[in-house]
Amino acid sequence: MPPKRTYICDDCGNVTSQWAGKCTACGTWNSIVEEHAEPIAVTGQKSKASRRGAIQLESFDGKEQIIKRYETGFDELNLVTGGGLVPGSAVLVGGDPGIGKSTLLTQLAANLTKSGERVLYFSGEEATAQVRLRAARLGIKKAPVELAAETNLEAILATMKEGKTPALCIIDSIQTLWTETVEAAPGTVTQLRATTHALIRQAKKTNCCIIIVGHVTKDGAIAGPKVIEHMVDTVLYFEGERGAQFRILRAQKNRFGPTDEIGVFEMRDTGLSEVSNPSELFLSDRDEQGPGMAVFAGIEGTRPLLVEIQALVAPSPFGTPRRAVIGWDNSRLNMLLAVMEARCGIVLGKHDVYLNIAGGIKINEPAMDLAAVAALISAFTGATLPKESMFFGEASLSGGIRRVSYMAQRLREGEKLGFKKAYLPANMNEKPKVSIACQPVSHISEIAKMISS
């Protein structure tokens, strides 16, 4: 009997019985690929699962087990993972090519060997000589990391079973792996699911932490079906502009710690270095004298972070003005421009608008609305904002400024960096005990009057 043919979406993993140009589940075009489903042999004997019988159930009030973690040697990485790497966990790391994923993992592997742990590094994209050159550049060539250039899954699993159980195993990358049990090319949906499942099963069985490197698509998402992200315990994204010196490690999913936590690194000739005070570093080169510059007090995970918002407004020579955003949501900017025109009378329909987040960081927080409005009005009028001032607050469609969370933490971070005044929502519950002056703002028109006066 020939194998049954099914079709699966590369983006969402939806399975159908026939090919289509557009996925009916996620709406993505040209993402349907063919998958050969091997028939399951039916025998007269019962399977091992059916012979096990009923499973033993436990209650919620059982004895709590303290999870031991491996220290990574990076305080920023420990913060993102929730305190370190958990034995038996599977971590998926994604990022643009050349962003520094392999550099970070090479340094991590060397740090873990300092405590006497066994670390395996399987490179599927680079030869061992290339990895050694990177280690020599980073100054860690003497680290006892066990290295191999291998893409066959069965060979990797057999190596992991030999000798002392490794504490950490790095797979770089999952798109290059293939297993003999699946007749498909490396990088296909079938191979990705099969190899990932086998690695996770090995991690749970041997209590070895496995870090899997994944390629990303042009949209920034990890290539392959979303089921891979559901299978692993932690999903980390390495972000940043290749030309910029800063790198942001962000936790999108973490079963053993908080999500949306970030770690900040600086790329140097000797590798990645931690940034203990990212707010101070992001604001070190800011221009307080120029118009269109505002400081936003944001929150990334549990950490307050101050960044500079840069805006430029110029008359457009074309009929359709440009709207360019780096590090923020373009739809959010268009909404703010419409609110400014309807509620404040500031018409930018014939002007090009550019908005940039300095340092290469990406902001997803609605609390940046007030800082963006201040920067845009300052760039449009040519007036500079008050020195040593910061902004945060969410703007509604009526122009009102809504209350945001973690207001006390934002103010304390600004106070620590020497800011004297904060423009914040007027409807806050209580004023935090800080020395920084708080200027309540209830409507964006108040910011327009302050800048114009």
C-alpha positions in Angstrom: 0.0 0.0 0.0 1.6 3.3 -1.0 2.1 5.9 1.7 -0.7 8.3 2.3 0.1 11.9 1.2 -0.8 14.8 3.3 0.0 18.5 3.0 1.2 20.7 5.9 1.7 24.5 6.3 5.2 25.6 7.0 4.0 28.5 9.2 1.2 27.2 11.3 1.5 23.4 10.9 -2.1 23.0 9.6 -2.5 19.6 7.9 -4.8 19.1 4.9 -5.5 16.3 2.5 -4.9 18.3 -0.7 -2.5 21.1 -1.8 -3.6 24.7 -2.0 -1.8 28.0 -2.8 -3.1 29.6 0.4 -3.3 28.1 3.9 -6.9 28.1 5.1 -5.8 28.3 8.8 -3.3 31.2 8.8 -3.8 32.7 5.4 -0.2 32.5 4.3 0.5 32.0 0.6 2.9 29.4 -0.9 3.5 27.7 2.5 1.9 24.3 1.8 4.4 21.5 1.4 3.8 17.8 0.8 4.4 15.3 3.6 4.5 11.5 3.3 2.7 9.9 6.2 4.0 6.4 6.7 1.2 3.9 7.6 1.4 2.4 11.1 1.9 -1.4 11.1 -0.9 -3.2 12.9 0.0 -6.3 14.8 -1.9 -8.8 16.9 0.2 -7.9 20.0 -0.8 -5.1 22.4 1.6 -2.1 22.5 3.6 -1.3 25.6 1.4 1.7 26.3 -1.7 -0.5 26.4 0.0 -3.0 28.8 0.9 -0.3 31.3 -2.6 0.1 32.7 -3.9 3.1 34.6 -1.5 5.8 35.6 -1.0 7.1 39.1 -2.5 10.5 39.8 -1.3 13.1 42.2 -2.8 16.2 43.8 -1.8 19.8 43.7 -0.6 19.8 47.3 2.2 17.3 46.6 5.8 17.9 47.8 7.3 20.8 45.9 10.6 19.9 44.2 13.3 22.6 44.1 14.6 22.9 40.5 18.4 23.1 40.4 19.7 25.4 37.7 23.0 25.8 35.9 24.6 29.2 36.2 25.3 30.5 32.8 28.1 32.9 33.7 26.0 35.8 32.3 23.8 37.7 34.8 21.7 39.0 31.8 21.1 35.4 30.5 20.3 34.2 34.1 17.7 37.0 34.3 16.1 36.1 31.0 15.9 32.4 31.7 14.6 32.9 35.2 17.7 32.1 37.2 19.8 29.8 34.9 19.4 26.8 32.7 17.1 24.0 34.0 18.3 20.4 33.6 16.2 18.4 31.2 14.8 21.5 29.5 14.7 22.3 25.8 15.6 25.9 24.8 15.0 27.3 21.3 17.1 30.3 20.3 16.3 32.3 17.2 17.7 35.4 15.6 18.8 37.0 12.3 22.0 35.6 10.6 25.1 37.2 12.0 23.4 38.6 15.0 25.6 36.7 17.4 23.8 33.5 18.3 26.8 31.2 17.9 29.0 33.7 19.7 26.7 33.7 22.7 26.4 30.0 22.8 30.1 29.4 22.5 30.8 31.7 25.4 28.0 30.0 27.4 29.5 26.6 26.7 32.9 27.7 28.0 31.4 29.3 31.1 29.5 26.1 32.0 32.7 24.0 31.8 34.3 26.1 34.5 32.1 24.3 37.1 33.2 20.9 35.9 30.2 20.1 33.8 30.3 18.2 30.5 29.2 20.3 27.5 28.7 19.1 23.9 28.6 21.4 20.9 27.2 20.0 17.6 27.7 22.3 14.6 25.7 21.6 11.5 26.6 24.7 9.6 30.2 25.3 10.4 33.3 23.0 10.4 35.1 22.4 13.6 38.0 24.6 12.4 35.6 27.6 12.1 34.3 27.1 15.6 37.8 26.8 16.9 38.7 30.1 15.2 35.8 31.8 17.0 36.8 30.3 20.3 40.3 31.6 19.8 39.0 35.1 19.0 36.9 35.0 22.2 39.9 33.9 24.2 38.3 30.6 25.3 40.1 28.0 23.2 41.3 26.2 26.3 37.8 25.5 27.5 37.1 21.7 27.5 34.0 21.9 25.3 33.5 18.7 23.3 33.0 19.8 19.7 31.8 17.9 16.5 30.4 18.8 13.1 27.5 16.5 12.7 24.0 16.6 11.2 22.8 13.0 11.7 20.4 12.7 14.6 21.1 9.1 15.4 24.9 9.8 15.6 24.2 12.8 18.0 22.0 10.8 20.3 24.5 7.9 20.4 27.3 10.4 21.3 25.2 11.9 24.1 24.7 8.4 25.6 28.4 7.6 25.8 30.4 8.5 28.9 29.2 11.0 31.5 25.8 12.5 31.0 26.3 16.1 29.6 24.8 19.0 31.4 24.4 21.0 28.2 24.1 20.0 24.5 24.0 22.7 21.8 22.5 22.0 18.4 23.5 24.6 15.8 21.1 24.5 14.0 17.9 22.4 13.9 17.3 23.1 10.2 20.5 21.1 9.3 19.5 18.0 11.2 18.1 14.9 9.6 17.0 11.5 10.9 17.1 8.1 9.1 13.5 7.3 10.1 12.1 10.1 7.9 12.4 10.2 4.1 12.6 13.9 3.7 15.3 16.6 3.1 16.8 18.4 6.1 14.9 21.6 7.0 11.5 20.3 5.9 8.5 20.2 8.3 8.7 16.5 8.7 12.4 16.5 9.6 12.0 19.5 12.0 9.2 17.9 14.0 10.9 14.4 14.1 14.3 15.7 15.1 13.0 18.2 17.7 10.8 15.6 19.3 13.7 13.1 19.6 16.0 15.7 21.1 13.4 16.8 23.7 12.7 13.2 24.6 16.4 12.6 25.1 16.6 15.8 27.3 13.8 14.6 29.5 15.2 11.1 29.8 18.8 12.1 30.6 18.1 15.4 32.4 20.4 17.2 29.9 19.6 20.7 28.9 19.5 21.1 25.2 19.8 24.4 23.4 18.5 24.4 19.8 19.4 27.2 17.3 16.7 28.0 14.8 16.7 30.1 11.7 14.3 32.9 11.3 12.1 34.0 8.3 12.1 37.4 6.7 9.3 38.4 9.2 11.6 37.6 12.2 9.7 34.4 13.2 11.5 31.1 13.7 11.4 29.1 10.5 9.3 26.0 10.5 5.9 25.1 12.0 4.8 26.8 15.2 4.5 23.4 16.8 8.3 23.5 17.4 7.9 26.5 19.7 5.1 24.7 21.5 7.2 21.6 22.1 10.2 23.3 23.7 10.2 24.8 27.2 11.8 28.2 26.5 11.9 30.3 23.3 14.5 33.1 23.2 15.0 35.7 20.4 18.3 37.5 19.8 17.4 40.9 18.4 19.3 44.0 17.3 20.7 45.7 14.2 23.8 44.1 12.8 25.5 47.5 12.5 24.6 48.5 16.0 26.7 47.4 19.0 23.7 46.4 21.2 22.0 43.0 21.2 18.7 42.2 23.0 18.0 38.7 24.2 14.2 38.4 24.7 12.2 35.6 26.3 9.0 34.9 24.3 8.1 31.8 26.2 9.5 30.3 29.5 8.0 27.5 31.5 10.5 28.0 34.3 10.4 31.8 34.6 8.9 35.1 33.5 8.3 36.0 29.8 9.0 39.2 28.0 12.2 39.6 30.1 15.2 41.0 28.2 18.9 40.8 28.6 21.2 43.5 27.0 24.6 42.7 25.5 27.2 44.7 23.7 29.1 43.2 20.8 32.8 43.8 21.0 35.9 42.4 19.3 36.3 39.9 22.1 32.7 38.7 22.0 29.5 39.6 23.8 29.7 41.6 27.0 26.9 42.2 29.5 25.4 45.6 29.9 24.5 45.9 33.6 22.8 49.3 33.3 21.2 49.5 29.8 19.3 52.7 30.5 22.5 54.6 31.1 24.1 53.1 28.0 21.1 53.8 25.7 21.1 57.5 26.8 24.8 58.1 26.8 24.9 59.7 23.3 21.6 61.5 23.4 21.3 65.1 22.1 19.4 67.2 24.5 19.7 70.4 22.4 18.0 69.1 19.3 14.2 69.1 18.6 12.4 65.8 18.2 14.2 64.0 21.1 12.3 62.6 24.0 13.2 60.1 26.7 10.7 57.2 27.3 10.6 55.4 30.6 9.5 51.9 29.7 9.3 48.4 31.3 10.7 45.3 29.7 9.6 42.3 31.7 10.3 43.4 35.3 13.1 45.8 34.4 12.7 49.5 33.9 14.4 50.8 30.8 14.9 54.4 29.6 15.5 54.9 25.9 15.6 57.8 23.5 12.8 58.4 21.0 13.9 60.3 17.9 11.4 62.0 15.6 11.8 63.9 12.3 9.0 65.7 10.5 9.8 67.3 7.1 7.6 68.6 4.2 6.9 65.9 1.7 7.8 66.5 -2.0 5.4 63.8 -3.1 1.6 63.5 -3.0 1.8 60.6 -0.5 3.9 61.3 2.5 6.2 58.7 4.0 5.7 57.1 7.4 8.9 55.2 8.5 9.3 53.6 11.9 12.3 51.7 13.4 11.7 49.8 16.6 8.0 50.5 17.0 4.7 49.6 15.5 3.9 51.4 12.3 0.1 51.1 12.9 0.5 52.7 16.3 2.3 55.7 14.7 -0.5 56.2 12.2 -3.1 56.1 15.0 -1.2 58.8 17.0 -0.9 61.0 13.9 -4.7 60.8 13.4 -5.4 61.6 17.1 -3.0 64.6 17.0 -4.8 65.9 13.9 -8.3 65.3 15.3 -7.8 66.4 18.9 -5.0 69.0 18.7 -5.2 70.4 15.2 -1.7 69.4 14.4 -1.9 68.4 10.7 0.9 66.3 9.3 -0.8 65.0 6.2 1.7 66.8 3.9 4.8 65.9 5.9 7.1 62.9 6.0 7.3 61.4 9.5 10.2 59.3 10.7 10.4 57.7 14.2 13.4 55.8 15.5 14.2 54.1 18.8 17.9 54.7 19.5 20.1 51.7 20.3 18.4 49.2 18.0 15.8 48.0 20.7 12.2 47.2 19.8 9.4 48.6 22.0 6.0 47.0 22.1 4.6 48.9 25.0 1.6 51.3 24.6 3.0 53.5 27.3 5.4 55.0 24.7 2.5 57.0 23.2 3.1 60.1 25.3 6.8 60.1 24.5 6.2 59.6 20.8 3.6 62.5 20.8 6.1 64.8 22.5 8.9 63.9 20.1 6.6 64.4 17.1 5.3 67.8 18.2 8.8 68.9 19.1 10.1 67.9 15.6 7.2 69.6 13.9 7.5 72.9 15.8 11.2 72.9 16.1 11.1 73.5 19.8 13.3 71.4 22.2 11.7 69.5 25.0 12.6 70.5 28.7 16.0 69.1 29.7 16.3 66.2 32.1 12.6 65.2 31.5 11.0 61.9 30.6 7.6 60.8 29.3 5.3 57.8 29.6 1.6 57.2 29.2 -0.9 55.5 26.9 -3.0 57.7 24.5 -6.6 56.9 23.8 -8.5 57.8 20.6 -10.1 60.7 22.4 -6.6 62.1 23.1 -6.7 61.3 26.8 -3.7 59.8 28.6 -4.4 56.6 30.3 -2.7 55.1 33.4 0.0 52.5 32.9 1.5 49.9 35.2 4.8 50.0 37.1 4.8 53.8 37.5 6.9 53.7 40.6 9.6 51.6 39.0 9.8 54.0 36.0 10.2 57.0 38.2 12.8 55.4 40.4 14.9 54.5 37.3 14.6 58.1 36.1 15.6 59.4 39.5 18.6 57.1 39.5 19.8 58.5 36.2 19.5 62.1 37.2 16.2 63.1 35.6 14.4 66.1 37.3 10.9 65.9 35.8 8.5 63.3 34.5 5.4 63.8 32.4 3.0 61.0 33.3 -0.8 60.2 33.3 -2.8 62.4 35.7 -5.1 59.6 36.9 -2.4 57.7 38.9 -3.5 55.9 42.1 -0.9 57.5 44.4 2.2 59.5 44.0 5.4 57.5 44.6 7.9 58.7 47.1 10.6 60.0 44.7 12.4 63.3 44.4 11.7 63.6 40.7 9.0 66.2 39.9 5.8 64.6 38.5 3.8 66.6 35.9 0.4 65.0 35.4 -0.9 65.0 31.8 -4.6 64.2 31.1 -4.7 65.1 27.4 -2.2 65.3 24.6 -3.2 68.9 24.0 -1.5 69.8 27.2 1.8 68.5 25.8 1.2 70.6 22.6 0.6 73.7 24.7 3.7 73.1 26.8 6.0 72.7 23.8 4.5 75.6 21.9 4.8 78.0 24.9 
